[in-house]
Amino acid sequence: MKTRNKQLTFALRENLERMTAYGESKYQYRQQTNDLRRRARNELICQHKSPEEIEKALLHIDAAKDKIFSYGTMRSYIRFVADFAEFVAEKTGTSRTSVEDSVKYIQPYVDYLIYKGNSPNTINLKLSAVCKATGQYVVDYTHPERRYADVTRGVKAAVRDKFNDHRAAEALELNRAIGLRRSELGRVTIFDVSWEGEKSATIRSIGKGGKHNETYITDPAKLDILTKYYCDAIADGRANLLTKEQMHHDADLHHARAQCAIDEYERVMSEIKDDPAKREEYKRFIVEFFAKHNKQLRENLDKPYFLRGAGKAMQESRGREFKFDRVAVLYVSATILHHFRSDTTIQHYLIK
């Protein structure tokens, strides 16, 4: 008797949920991937493969291929594969196509997204989700190149944002000061804030992939804002800095996070310009911070970061600088954004 296929939506979701790796170290898998690719590269060179063949083969090596480290990523991927399953159902006339048979519809799905006018960033995210759930590789499909300079969310306000200005005023103000992700901001309590006198504060939070992060606030203006919400929470007899009502909106808190990063970068740069010795202080902080968190500092702190290509063109069209000081960038990365690479901080936050 022939076994009836599950609905494709449920089958893809089950595949994703088996990949749960919340709290595991992405860095460990990245190291494994690098080791595997290094060995494979040497073998392929000895086999006289062309550079193009080598590059494509290496992109098929990923130790984290069957791992999802973040609940937020899982939630997004489940939504994206449901969209893909709906597309396949329309093409086949059934919702019970097998996962294996659905693979041949991946490229038509990408072509459909392009036809609909989805942005390269959105298409790449949806394709990544589908490939993860079906065991395929993004590199095997023709899709538009994703360029950070083309990502406009966080650069300009969405239509709905104007309706949130009033109801989200408190959340936007606080997040402009402390720069957390939405879920982190909603969870942060008075017990997560440590004060070092009147000059600085540390906010502990659990971020993507279950990482334990510490945000450092030293800007007097931002400390005043944090103090206001801290004292309001105590006066109201609650733990969370913000109430559920203050978090009940869909305003672009990520834009506020980016603005917090930009503010901090400009503050640090202003200090360095006024007192060049400050740069050495920030430099020592970065070196010690990376060592404390067992991160290898691979960047030359004395070498400026220059945007190129579309990113540079975008900055020039706005009359903005495309040269960045790595010391100031990595200080912002470490203390506000909890990233460890200049390119991530610049391309996702500072040029937005």
matplotlib code that plots the C-alpha trace (Angstrom):
import matplotlib.pyplot as plt

x = [0.0, 1.4, 2.2, 0.6, 3.0, 2.7, 1.7, 4.8, 4.5, 4.6, 7.4, 9.6, 8.8, 9.8, 13.1, 13.8, 12.8, 15.2, 18.0, 17.5, 20.8, 19.9, 22.7, 25.4, 28.5, 28.4, 32.1, 32.9, 31.0, 32.7, 36.1, 35.1, 33.9, 37.2, 39.2, 37.2, 37.4, 41.2, 41.7, 39.3, 41.0, 44.4, 42.9, 41.2, 44.4, 46.2, 43.5, 44.2, 40.7, 40.1, 39.7, 36.0, 35.4, 37.3, 35.3, 32.0, 33.0, 34.1, 30.7, 29.1, 31.1, 29.4, 29.6, 26.5, 24.4, 21.8, 22.0, 19.8, 21.1, 18.5, 14.8, 14.2, 15.8, 13.7, 10.5, 11.4, 12.4, 9.2, 7.2, 9.4, 9.0, 5.2, 5.3, 7.4, 5.0, 2.0, 3.8, 4.5, 0.8, -0.3, 2.0, 1.2, -2.4, -1.7, -0.3, 1.3, 4.3, 7.3, 10.3, 12.4, 10.0, 9.7, 13.3, 12.7, 10.4, 13.1, 14.4, 10.9, 10.1, 13.1, 12.1, 8.6, 10.0, 12.0, 8.9, 7.0, 9.6, 11.0, 14.3, 17.6, 17.8, 14.3, 14.9, 18.2, 16.5, 13.7, 16.0, 18.2, 15.2, 14.1, 17.5, 18.0, 14.7, 15.3, 19.0, 20.1, 22.7, 22.0, 25.0, 23.3, 20.5, 20.5, 19.4, 20.1, 23.2, 22.5, 24.3, 24.2, 23.9, 20.6, 19.0, 16.8, 14.9, 16.4, 17.4, 14.0, 10.8, 8.2, 4.7, 3.4, 6.2, 4.4, 1.5, 3.8, 5.6, 3.3, 2.6, 6.3, 7.9, 9.3, 10.7, 12.3, 13.8, 15.2, 16.5, 18.2, 20.1, 21.0, 20.7, 19.2, 17.2, 13.4, 13.3, 16.2, 14.6, 11.4, 13.1, 15.6, 15.0, 16.4, 18.3, 20.2, 21.6, 24.8, 25.9, 29.6, 29.1, 27.6, 29.9, 28.8, 26.4, 26.4, 23.3, 23.3, 21.1, 20.6, 20.9, 20.8, 21.7, 21.5, 24.6, 25.1, 25.9, 27.0, 26.1, 28.3, 26.8, 29.1, 27.5, 26.1, 23.0, 22.2, 22.9, 20.3, 17.7, 18.6, 18.3, 14.9, 13.4, 15.3, 13.8, 10.3, 10.3, 11.3, 8.7, 6.0, 7.2, 8.0, 11.1, 11.1, 12.3, 9.4, 5.8, 4.0, 2.0, 5.2, 6.4, 3.0, 3.7, 5.6, 7.8, 11.3, 13.4, 16.2, 16.5, 16.8, 19.5, 21.4, 21.1, 22.5, 25.5, 26.0, 25.7, 28.4, 30.7, 30.5, 31.0, 34.2, 35.5, 34.9, 36.9, 39.8, 39.9, 40.0, 42.6, 44.6, 45.7, 42.1, 42.5, 45.2, 42.8, 40.1, 42.6, 43.7, 40.0, 39.4, 42.4, 41.4, 37.8, 38.6, 41.0, 38.3, 35.8, 38.2, 37.9, 40.8, 41.5, 42.3, 42.0, 44.8, 43.4, 45.7, 44.4, 41.3, 38.2, 37.3, 33.9, 34.0, 31.5, 27.9, 28.5, 31.0, 28.8, 25.9, 27.9, 29.3, 25.8, 24.8, 27.9, 29.1, 32.4, 33.3, 36.5, 36.1, 38.4, 38.6, 39.2, 36.0, 34.1, 35.2, 34.5, 30.9, 30.8, 32.0, 30.1, 26.8, 26.2, 27.9, 29.5, 33.2, 33.8, 34.1, 32.3, 29.2, 29.0, 29.6, 27.5, 24.5, 24.5, 26.8, 25.9, 22.2]
y = [0.0, 3.4, 5.7, 9.1, 12.0, 14.5, 18.0, 19.7, 22.6, 20.2, 18.1, 21.1, 22.4, 19.1, 19.2, 22.6, 21.8, 18.8, 21.3, 23.2, 24.1, 27.0, 28.0, 26.1, 27.9, 29.1, 29.9, 26.2, 25.2, 28.0, 26.7, 23.2, 24.5, 26.4, 23.3, 21.1, 23.6, 24.0, 20.3, 20.1, 23.0, 21.3, 18.0, 19.8, 21.8, 18.4, 17.2, 20.2, 21.6, 25.2, 28.0, 28.2, 24.5, 24.8, 27.8, 26.1, 22.8, 24.7, 26.4, 22.9, 22.3, 23.6, 22.0, 23.9, 22.9, 21.1, 23.6, 26.6, 28.6, 31.2, 31.0, 34.1, 32.5, 29.4, 31.4, 33.2, 30.1, 28.3, 31.3, 31.3, 27.5, 27.8, 30.4, 28.0, 25.1, 27.3, 28.0, 24.3, 23.5, 26.0, 24.4, 20.8, 21.0, 19.2, 20.2, 16.7, 16.9, 15.2, 17.2, 15.4, 16.3, 19.9, 20.5, 20.9, 23.9, 25.9, 27.7, 28.5, 29.8, 32.1, 33.3, 34.0, 36.1, 38.1, 38.6, 39.8, 42.4, 41.0, 42.6, 40.6, 40.5, 39.0, 36.5, 35.4, 34.9, 32.9, 30.8, 30.1, 28.9, 26.6, 25.2, 24.6, 22.6, 20.6, 19.9, 22.0, 24.7, 28.3, 28.4, 25.9, 28.3, 31.5, 34.4, 38.1, 39.2, 40.6, 43.8, 45.5, 48.9, 47.8, 47.0, 50.0, 48.9, 50.8, 53.6, 55.0, 54.7, 52.1, 53.4, 52.1, 53.7, 57.1, 55.4, 54.1, 57.4, 58.0, 54.5, 53.4, 56.7, 55.2, 52.0, 54.0, 56.5, 53.8, 51.8, 54.8, 54.9, 51.2, 49.6, 46.2, 43.9, 43.9, 40.6, 41.7, 45.1, 43.5, 41.2, 43.6, 44.2, 46.5, 43.4, 43.3, 46.8, 47.3, 50.9, 51.9, 55.1, 57.9, 57.5, 54.1, 51.2, 47.6, 45.9, 42.1, 40.4, 37.1, 37.6, 35.6, 31.9, 32.2, 34.4, 36.2, 39.8, 42.9, 46.4, 49.2, 52.7, 55.6, 58.5, 60.9, 61.6, 57.9, 57.3, 59.9, 58.1, 54.7, 56.2, 57.6, 54.2, 52.4, 54.7, 54.6, 50.8, 50.9, 53.5, 51.4, 48.3, 46.3, 44.5, 45.2, 48.6, 48.7, 47.6, 45.2, 48.2, 50.1, 47.2, 46.5, 47.9, 47.1, 50.2, 49.7, 49.2, 47.9, 51.4, 52.8, 50.1, 51.3, 54.9, 54.0, 52.5, 55.5, 57.9, 55.8, 55.7, 59.5, 60.0, 57.9, 59.5, 63.0, 61.9, 60.6, 63.8, 65.9, 63.7, 61.3, 59.4, 58.2, 56.1, 54.0, 53.6, 52.3, 50.1, 48.5, 48.0, 46.1, 43.9, 43.0, 42.5, 40.0, 38.1, 38.0, 36.5, 34.1, 35.8, 36.1, 39.6, 39.3, 42.9, 45.5, 48.2, 50.8, 50.1, 52.1, 50.3, 51.5, 50.8, 49.7, 49.2, 49.8, 50.8, 53.4, 54.8, 55.0, 56.9, 59.3, 60.0, 61.1, 63.1, 60.8, 59.4, 55.9, 55.6, 54.3, 54.0, 50.3, 51.1, 53.1, 50.6, 47.6, 49.5, 49.9, 46.3, 45.0, 47.3, 47.9, 45.5, 42.3, 41.6, 41.0, 42.2, 45.7, 44.8, 43.6, 46.7, 49.1, 47.5, 46.6, 49.6, 52.5, 53.2, 52.9]
z = [0.0, -1.0, 1.9, 1.7, 1.8, 4.6, 3.7, 2.5, 5.0, 7.9, 6.4, 5.8, 9.3, 10.9, 9.0, 10.4, 13.9, 13.9, 13.4, 16.6, 18.2, 20.5, 22.7, 20.8, 19.6, 16.0, 16.4, 17.0, 13.8, 11.8, 12.9, 11.8, 8.5, 8.0, 8.8, 6.5, 3.6, 4.1, 3.8, 0.8, -0.9, -0.7, -2.1, -5.0, -5.9, -6.1, -8.4, -10.7, -10.3, -11.6, -9.1, -10.0, -9.4, -6.1, -4.9, -5.7, -4.0, -0.9, -0.7, -0.3, 2.9, 6.0, 9.4, 10.4, 7.4, 9.7, 12.6, 13.4, 16.3, 16.9, 17.7, 15.7, 12.7, 13.2, 13.3, 10.1, 8.3, 9.2, 7.8, 4.6, 3.9, 4.3, 1.5, -0.6, 0.1, -1.0, -4.2, -4.8, -4.1, -6.7, -9.3, -8.5, -7.4, -4.1, -0.7, -0.3, -2.6, -1.0, 0.1, -2.5, -5.3, -4.1, -4.9, -8.6, -7.8, -5.9, -9.0, -10.3, -6.8, -6.9, -10.4, -9.1, -6.2, -8.7, -10.9, -7.8, -7.2, -3.9, -2.9, -3.3, 0.5, 0.9, -1.9, -0.3, 3.1, 1.6, -0.5, 2.5, 4.4, 1.6, 1.0, 4.7, 5.0, 1.8, 2.2, -0.8, -1.2, -2.1, -4.4, -6.7, -7.6, -9.7, -7.6, -7.4, -5.5, -2.1, -1.4, 1.9, 0.3, -1.3, 2.1, 2.8, 5.9, 8.8, 6.4, 5.6, 7.7, 6.7, 6.0, 9.3, 11.4, 11.5, 13.3, 15.9, 16.8, 19.8, 21.1, 20.7, 21.9, 25.1, 23.5, 20.7, 23.1, 25.4, 22.5, 20.9, 24.2, 24.7, 21.3, 22.0, 19.7, 20.2, 22.2, 24.4, 25.1, 26.1, 28.6, 30.2, 33.9, 36.6, 37.8, 34.5, 34.9, 36.9, 37.7, 38.0, 39.8, 37.7, 34.7, 33.2, 33.3, 32.1, 30.8, 30.7, 28.1, 26.3, 22.6, 19.4, 19.8, 23.6, 23.8, 27.1, 26.1, 28.0, 26.7, 28.0, 28.3, 29.0, 27.1, 29.8, 27.7, 27.3, 30.9, 31.8, 29.6, 31.1, 34.6, 33.9, 32.8, 35.6, 38.2, 36.6, 36.9, 40.5, 41.3, 39.6, 41.5, 38.4, 37.2, 33.4, 32.2, 29.8, 30.3, 28.0, 26.7, 25.9, 23.8, 22.1, 18.7, 15.5, 15.3, 13.8, 17.0, 14.8, 13.3, 16.9, 17.5, 14.4, 15.5, 18.9, 17.1, 14.9, 17.9, 19.8, 16.8, 16.4, 20.1, 20.2, 17.0, 18.6, 21.7, 19.5, 17.5, 20.6, 22.4, 20.2, 23.3, 23.7, 20.7, 22.5, 25.4, 23.2, 21.4, 24.6, 25.6, 22.3, 22.7, 26.3, 25.3, 22.6, 24.9, 27.6, 25.3, 23.6, 20.3, 17.9, 16.8, 13.2, 12.1, 12.1, 14.3, 12.7, 9.2, 8.2, 6.8, 3.3, 1.9, -1.8, -4.6, -3.9, -0.3, -1.2, -4.0, -1.6, 0.9, -1.7, -3.0, 0.5, 0.9, 3.8, 4.7, 3.3, 5.5, 9.0, 12.0, 13.0, 16.7, 16.9, 14.9, 16.9, 20.2, 19.0, 17.9, 21.3, 23.6, 21.8, 19.0, 20.3, 17.0, 16.4, 12.8, 11.4, 8.1, 9.9, 12.0, 9.2, 6.5, 8.7, 11.1, 10.5, 6.9, 7.5]

ax = plt.figure().add_subplot(projection="3d")
ax.plot(x, y, z, "-o")
ax.set_aspect("equal")
plt.show()
